Amino acid sequence: MDKQELYTRAKEAIVDADEEKALRIIEEAKKDNFDLLELLLSGFGAGNDEIGDRFDVGRLSLPELIYAAEVMKNVTNTILQYLNEDEERYPIQEKKGTVILATVAGDVHDIGKGIVASTLRNAGFEVIDLGCEVPVEVILEKAKEHNADIIGTSALLTSTMSEQKRLEKLLTERGEKDSFITMVGGAPCTPRWAKKIGAGGYSEDAVDAVRVALELIKEKNKSKE
Ligand code: B12
């Protein structure tokens, strides 16, 4: 099957909130040995963008958005489960470090964070996923408890991005800025935003998140020498 055709069908399945079709596409892709992570991000992900845009311009109601998002969440979980079982493509790695991940307070969007958790785990990080709507104070407390190397926060709403800034401020106030590497992500975040608030890193997607995390850990270990 043609990759582009597969991605178009994946996008349509999310836009139509057709879970049966979506799961069928995953099985077909698996059988034909397509990269399931890429299918998730570029195929089904494009459907997610489309429903977001339709919601934005009033072509989709909130219940419709919720319904389609539920399909996307199940699709994501199915693919992540397959990826976690795929030891050939993702062999067990030596431990690279510990990451605390959370979606910030006031924000329930957790699909993207879940994907980032999975790619980081497959790359050898121990990931403690605190879920969504997590206050920065709790994030910091957990980071200390687990002696984390990296704190990654996800924000999908322009109104909740300020929590990422609050985390940096809290770290500075407590004199703990050098204790943790911070990474920010979520659709409204940009490298500029990360720089502005003083976060250690930013990445646009779950694949790049691994590259950035590995780089930052390497830098941290070098500065310890
Ligand atoms: C699905 C969805 C929902 C679902 C969420 C379900 C869930 N469990 O996550 C539901 C229906 C619940 C929902 C609710 C709402 N939503 Co909504 N939602 C979306 C939608 C369509 C997709 C988000 C998504 O899952 N994307 C797919 C994932 C894979 O992408 P991602 O999250 O960006 O993650 C990737 C990267 O950003 C990065 N990444 C993510 N996190 C992190 C973290 C780190 C550390 C790193 C390094 C990288 C990283 O890697 C990920 C994988 O590649 C977006 C539109 C869009 N295109 O973003 C709107 C959107 C985010 N929602 C929006 C709105 C307005 C809302 C509501 C306020 C609607 C309402 N009136 O109630 C509520 C808010 C509820 C709340 N308090 O949080 C707006 C936000 C507008 C704004 N500028 O703030 C958007 C942009 C839609 C729009 N165009 O209007 N939503």
Residues whose N, C-alpha, C, O or C-beta is under 5 A from the ligand:
A	BS01	B12	N48 D49 I51 G52 D53 F55 D56 L65 I66 A69 G106 D107 V108 H109 D110 I111 G112 K113 I115 V116 G152 T153 S154 L156 L157 T158 S159 M183 V184 G185 G186 A187 S203 E204 D205 A206 A209
